[in-house]
């Protein structure tokens, strides 16, 4: 096994530990017809099952990693919970305070 693959895997593992797994999950989309029994019908009949992806709610933002600002795809749940540290935005034309 080459070192390049190993380094790539290690880097991916670090990102996964920080932001969680952002890969989509697989599932089924079920199409049905009919009226449920509890509503007085004969029951629901499945007319089709197709594969689908449950995609994570991710947003591309700038985050602080090892003191550097980098752009990453991060789950919105991690942003809301405060796990992500955003870089401080500095106004480029502001006069610095001399206090």
C-alpha positions as CSV (number, residue, x, y, z in Angstrom):
1,X,0.0,0.0,0.0
2,X,1.4,3.4,-0.9
3,X,2.0,6.1,1.6
4,X,-0.2,8.5,-0.4
5,X,-3.3,6.4,0.2
6,X,-2.4,6.1,3.9
7,X,-2.0,9.8,4.3
8,X,-5.3,10.5,2.4
9,X,-7.1,8.0,4.7
10,X,-5.6,9.6,7.8
11,X,-6.6,13.1,6.7
12,X,-10.1,11.9,5.9
13,X,-10.4,10.3,9.3
14,X,-9.4,13.6,11.0
15,X,-12.0,15.5,9.1
16,X,-14.6,12.8,9.9
17,X,-13.7,13.1,13.6
18,X,-14.2,16.9,13.5
19,X,-17.3,17.2,11.4
20,X,-18.9,13.8,11.4
21,X,-19.7,11.7,8.3
22,X,-21.2,13.8,5.6
23,X,-21.8,11.0,3.1
24,X,-25.4,10.4,2.1
25,X,-27.3,7.4,3.6
26,X,-29.2,5.0,1.4
27,X,-32.8,4.1,1.8
28,X,-36.0,3.4,-0.1
29,X,-38.8,5.6,-1.4
30,X,-42.1,3.7,-1.2
31,X,-45.1,4.6,-3.4
32,X,-48.5,3.5,-2.1
33,X,-52.2,3.7,-3.1
34,X,-55.4,3.1,-1.2
35,X,-56.9,4.3,2.1
36,X,-55.6,3.1,5.5
37,X,-57.8,0.6,7.4
38,X,-58.1,2.8,10.4
39,X,-59.7,5.5,8.2
40,X,-62.3,2.9,6.8
41,X,-60.4,1.7,3.8
42,X,-59.2,-1.7,2.6
43,X,-55.6,-1.0,3.5
44,X,-52.6,0.6,1.8
45,X,-51.0,-1.3,-1.2
46,X,-47.4,-0.7,-2.2
47,X,-47.1,0.0,-5.9
48,X,-43.4,0.6,-6.1
49,X,-40.1,0.7,-4.2
50,X,-37.1,2.7,-5.5
51,X,-33.7,3.4,-4.0
52,X,-33.0,7.0,-2.9
53,X,-30.3,9.0,-1.0
54,X,-30.9,10.8,2.3
55,X,-28.5,13.7,1.9
56,X,-27.0,15.5,4.9
57,X,-27.8,19.1,5.4
58,X,-24.3,20.5,4.7
59,X,-23.1,24.0,4.1
60,X,-19.8,25.2,2.6
61,X,-18.3,27.7,5.1
62,X,-14.9,29.0,6.3
63,X,-13.8,27.3,9.5
64,X,-10.7,27.6,11.7
65,X,-8.4,24.5,11.5
66,X,-5.1,24.6,13.3
67,X,-5.1,28.4,13.4
68,X,-5.8,28.7,9.6
69,X,-9.1,29.6,7.9
70,X,-10.1,26.9,5.4
71,X,-13.3,26.2,3.4
72,X,-15.1,23.0,4.4
73,X,-18.4,21.3,3.8
74,X,-19.9,21.2,7.4
75,X,-23.2,19.8,8.7
76,X,-25.5,22.6,9.7
77,X,-26.3,20.7,13.0
78,X,-22.6,21.1,13.9
79,X,-22.7,24.8,13.2
80,X,-25.9,25.3,15.3
81,X,-24.5,23.3,18.2
82,X,-21.4,25.4,18.4
83,X,-18.9,22.7,17.5
84,X,-17.5,24.8,14.6
85,X,-15.3,27.7,15.2
86,X,-15.6,30.4,12.5
87,X,-12.7,32.8,11.8
88,X,-12.9,36.4,13.0
89,X,-14.0,38.7,10.2
90,X,-11.7,41.8,10.2
91,X,-12.7,45.0,8.3
92,X,-9.7,45.7,6.0
93,X,-10.2,49.5,6.0
94,X,-10.8,50.0,9.7
95,X,-8.4,52.2,11.6
96,X,-6.9,50.2,14.5
97,X,-7.6,51.4,18.1
98,X,-4.5,52.8,19.9
99,X,-5.9,52.3,23.5
